[in-house]
Amino acid sequence: MDTTRIQALTSMAAVLGLFVLMTLPALIGIARERRTDRQIERAEAARAAAGRREVPVASRPATGAAPHRTARAA
C-alpha cells in the first residue's frame, strides 16, 4: 500500500468512528424508549386482565380540597 491509500483508509476509519460516536446516544435513547413502551404495554395488559378500571386522576373531581397558600415571611 502506498501513502495515499493508507491516508484514505485512516480518514475513512476516522469518519466511521465519528459517525458511531454521534449516533450511539440516539440509538441508546431509542432502546430505552422501546423498553419503556414494552413495560407500559405489559402494565396495561395486566390491569385489563385484572378487570380493574380506575378513573384517571385528571378526571376525578376535587373532594374537599382547600386551595394551597404559601407561607409569608414575618
Steps between C-alpha positions, in 0.01 A plus 500: 500500500621844421454813709185619324312177569609495864384859548166421335455194722588703811259777401222251431553335838494841670174597329342166588614539863352849523176377346475225762575744783234742378226242444563290811308728744199504269503122466523458878206740541292306249574176684393654833179637347411159358565336838277757671226446241513124557473551877198729456331250268558218750358711783191589295448137406532394864250766608255393230542134597429585863176667393569818692391814326619800697402856421800705387623756749431795271127422474437454872316786670669676788359382832528759773832631379584843633712731284867492583646812651865574544641617831608860522808617682433716807 
